[in-house]
């Protein structure tokens, strides 16, 4: 048993020395406009082309194909932290707020969209950096989603301009009526200002409308900032060494395999001896 352990450690150490260490780059991304399924499909396509060593595919996107077999790519979701109990208390606190519905909508949007991690694995750090950048460019080159992003951003810009125009009109309307208070005979009824031969105006409603327009414009500006590409790159990591789990290392795995085989044979011999003893 001791001999097998020493032998296993020696073989594991030797394999560690002659085996080139793998490196990886992790890219944190956020899909826009329902492009999550596209993200997983295109990564599966790239992975399939790597296994097939499709030189034409990688040449078209500017990647050298001499060492294409060294690369690996995968994608996985990043789990969104579950809502805490305190969030319910927060919603209760703001339930009387006129903007409660927009608060709920924003929170639901935050929790319904999750980020994802694209993992590029390779042996050469320089080649891996180029490979990762070219692949991300290819992923974001989908014509359909590019056009969708363009249309969405144009709509957001138009909405912002319209909101700004309405806000100016509301400000002008309130300012005109404020100046007219001292000149014209009016009365204050139920938070409304009423003038001769005019319908009452809900000043509070105008201010609430203005606030909603401001919040809508703020949200649209955030969308314009976020929706630059079909797949937003939140963080493009640097090359790092792949750290295997303890039992996945050759230095540990091979001795464990030898020990397992040793005890398996010992068990077989023990059962055989026991059977021979019973036969006698």
N, C-alpha and C positions, 0 to 999 in steps of 0.2 A: 504493500500500500504506500509506504514511504517512497519507494522507488518510482511508482507511478506518479506521485505528486511532484517529485523533483523533475521527472521527465516532462510532465505536462507544463510545469513552469518554464522549463527550458525551451520547449517548442513554442509556447505562447510568447515568450520574450523575443525569440528569434523572428517569429512572424510579425511582431510589432515593429521590429527594426527594419525589416525588408518591405513592409507594406506602407505605401504612401498614405499619409494622413489626409482625410477628407476635410474640406472646409465648406462653409455655407453662408448664404446671405438671406436674411429674412426681410421681406417687404410687407409692411402693414398697409392694407388697402381698404377702401370703402366703395362698394358699387353704387352707382347712381342710376336713377330711373329704371328700376327693375332689371338691372344688368347682372344680378347675382348668378342666375342660371348660365348666362353667357360666360361668366368668369370661369365656372367649373368646367364647362364644355370646352373652352379654348385651352385651358390647362391640360385637360385630358387629350386634346388633339396634339399639343406640343409633346406631351409625354409619349404618346404613341409614335410620333415621328422620330423621337430620340431612340426608342427601342428598334424602330425599323431602319435607323441610320439614313434617313431621307436627306441626301445631300442637297437636292434641288430646293427643298423647302427652306432649309437653313441658309443656303446661299442667297435666296431671294430677300431674306431679311438681314443680310449682312453679317452672318456668323460663319467663321471658318469651320470646316467639317472634319479636319484631320483628327481631332480628339473629341468628337461629339459624344462618343460612348462614355466619357467620364462624367457627363452632366446628368443631373436628375432634377425633376421639378415636381412639386406637390403643393396643394392648397388645403387649408383647413380653417374652419370658423373660429373666431375668438369669442368665447362665451360671454354673453352680456350679464353683468351682475344683476341678480334678482332684486326686485324692489324691496326696500326695507319697510317694516311696519310703520315707521315714522312718516313715510310718504302719504299714507292714508290720512294721518293727522294733518299733514300739510294741505291736502286737498280739502279737508273739512274746514280748515282755517280760511281758505280762499273761495269757498263755495258761494259766498255772497258778492264776490268781486264781479263786476260786469265783464271782465276779461277772462272769467273762469273757463269758458269753453276753449279759448285759444291756448290757455295754459295746459289744459288736458290734452289738446291736440298736439302741442309741441312735445309733451312728455311721452305720448304714445309713439310719436315719430322717432324719438330718441331710442326707445326700447324696441321698436319693431325693425330697426336697421342695425345690423351687426357688422363689425369689421372682420376682415379675414387676413390670414397670414399666408403669403406665397413663399415657399422655401426653395431656394436654389442650392443644390449640392454639387460640388466640383472638387478637383484636385489642385488645379493651378489658380492662384488668387487673381492674377491679372486677367486670365481668360474668363474666369468666373464673373468678374465685374462687368466685362464687355457683354458676356452672354446675358446676364441679368438685365442690363440696360436695354439691349436690343429686343429681348423678349417682352419687356414692359411696353416698349414702343409698339411692338406688333399687337399686343393685347388691346391697346388703346387706339388702334388704327381702324377698328370696325366702322365702316361707312354709315351703317344704319344708326348706330348709337351716336356717332359724331353729329349727324344731321339732327337727331333727337335733342342732343345737348344744345345745339345752335338754336333750334326752335324754342326750346324751353327758356333759354337765356334771353332771347328776343322778347318773349312774352313777359318775362320778369321785368325787363327794362321798360317795356310799355306800361306795365302796371305801376311801376315806380313813378313814371312821368305823370300818369293819370292821377295817382294819389297826391302828388305834389301840387297839381293843378287844383284839385278839390280842396286841399288844405288851404291854399291861397284864397280860394273863393270863400271858404268858411271864415277865415281870419278877416277878410274884407267885409263880409256880411256882419260879423259880430262888431267890428270896429265902427261900421256905419251906424248900426243901431245904438251903440254906446254913445257916439257923438250926438245922436238925435235925441237922447234922453233929456238933455238939458234944454233943447229947443222945442220939443214937441210934447204935448200933454199925453202922458201915458200912465199906466198903472201896473203894479206887480201882482199877478194872480197865480197862485200855485206854481211858483218857480217859472212863470212864463211872463214875457213882456208883451203887452198888447197896446197897440196904437189905434188911433181913430181910423175906422173903416179898413182895418187890417186884421188878418187872422193872427192868433197868438203864435209866438215863436218859442220853441222849447230850447232854451239856451243850454241847459244841462245835456240834452240830447246831442246838440251840436258839438259840445266839448268831447262827449263820449265817442262820437263819430270821428272826430279829429284824432283822438288817441288810437282808435282802431286802425285808421289809415296810416298813422305813424308806425304802429307795430307791424302792420302788413308790409310796409316799405322796408323796415329793418329786416324782416324775415326774407324778403326777396333779395336784399343785398347779400345776405348770408348765402343764399342759394347761388347767386352769381359767383361768389367767391369759391364755393365748394364745387360747383358743377363746371369745372374746366375740362375734365376728361370723363369718358364713360366709367373708368375705374380710377378713383382718386387715390393717389399715393400719399398716405399719411406719414409714413416713415420708411425711407430707403436705407436699410441697415448696412453696416460695414462687414467685410469678410471676417469670419470668426471660425475657430476650430470646432469641429463637431465633437461634442462630449457624449460618449456612449455611457449608458447605465453600467453600474458595477458588474453585473452578471453578464453583460454583453461584451466585455473586454476579453480579448483572446488570452491575455495573461491569466485570467480567472476562469474563463469558459472551458479551456482545454483541460486543465487539471480536474475540474468538476466532471467533465465527460469521462475521463479516465477513472475517477473515483466511482462514478455511477456504474460503469462497465464492470469494475472490480467487484462491487457489492452484488451486482446482478449475477455474475458467475459464482460468487460465494453462496448466494441464495440457491442457485441451481444445484451446486455440489452438496449443499446441506440437505435439500429435499431428496436428492439421489441417495445420500448416505442413510437418511431416515427410512427411505423406502427399502433399501437393502437390509437394514436392521429388522424391519417388520416382517420381511419375507423369511428371514432366518428364524 
